[in-house]
Amino acid sequence: MVVIPAGNFLMGAPADESGRNEIEGPQRRVTIAQFSAGKFDITLAQWKAFVKDTNRKTVGGCAWAPSNQDLNPDASWEKLGFPQDDTHPVVCGVGRCSGLCSLAFGQDGKKISIVE
């Protein structure tokens, strides 16, 4: 885990930025409290283990890339429509937890906590 210090920043792209997408604005100042975040992506293998170990009920439907902004009811973390192996980062699913869930892994890759 990495500690993200409290602070503020300007979020969003300027309205006159070349190539700006409408979803990138408006610009606004954002203030955050200190929090911790995972240093590494959660892999597909880690997500599978979490789902299995917790009997996590997952739902289908996701939008996983800027080119796929609309929710695809047939897509899921198990069926994205492109090849993915267990070493890839999980793409749909993590944000679909009910409540706040996070995974923490030690340097040896073993699960050290699951917090909801």
N, C-alpha and C positions, 0 to 999 in steps of 0.2 A: 504494500500500500504506500501511497505517496500523499503527504499532507499538502493540501491546496490552501494557501493562506487567505484570510479574509481580505477583501479589497473591492475595487470597482473597476469597470472597464466599459468601453464603448462597444456595443453589440450591434451588428448589422452592417450592411454595405451602404455607402453613400448613394443617394438617389441618382447622381450623375456618373456613377462608376460604369465604365464600359463593360458590357456583358452581364451586368447585374440582373439577377432574377427577381421577380416581384416578391417572392417569399423571403428574400434576404433583407427586407426592411420592414418598417422604418428603423433608422438608427435610434438607439436609446442607451442611456447610461444604466448599467446594471450593477447592483451591489450584492455581494455574496458573503455569507458567513464562512468561516473555516470549515473544511470537510476533508475527508480522505477518499481517494479513488484508487482503483486497481492500476498498477503500473503496466500491466500487460492485458491484452485482449483475453476474454474468456473463450477458450477453444470449444469447438463442437464436441469433442470428447468430454470436456469438463461439464458442459451443459447437459449432455446425455446422462452423465453420472448424477448430476444434481436432480434432474427430472426423475430418474429411477429411484434414487435414495430417499427422496421426499414425496414420492407418488404425486408429483406436481402435475396438475391437470393443465395442459396447454391447449390453446385454441388456434385454429387456422386463421389465415388472413393476415397479410402484412404488406407494407411498402418498404422496400429495403434499399432503394437508391434514388437519387434525384430524378433519374429518368423514369422511375416507377412511383410517382408521388401518390397515386391512387391505391387504396387498399385492394389487394388481390385476394379474394376469399378462398382461392385454391392454393395459395402459397403458405408455407409454414417453415419453421426452422428445419424440418425434416425433408421438405420438398420445395426447393427454391427455384428450380428450373434451370440450374447449371451445376456442373460437377463441384463437389466439395468433399474434402476428407476430414478426418478427425483433428488434424493439425490446424485447420483454418479457423478463423474467428467465427463464433456463432453469429448468424445474421438475423433471423427473426426469432423472437421468443423472450429474450432477456427483458425487454421493456414491457412485455405482456404479463409479467408477474402480477398477481393481486397483492397489493401492498408493496413495500420496499424490500427487495431481496438483493443480496450480494454474495459473492463467493470469494473466499480468501484461500490462497494456496501457499504452502511453504516452498522453500527453494527446491525441495525434492519433488514437488508437484503433488504432494499429498494434501488432501483437504484438511484445513485447520479450523474452519468455521463456516457456518452458513447462518446468516443473520437475516431475519425478516422483520 
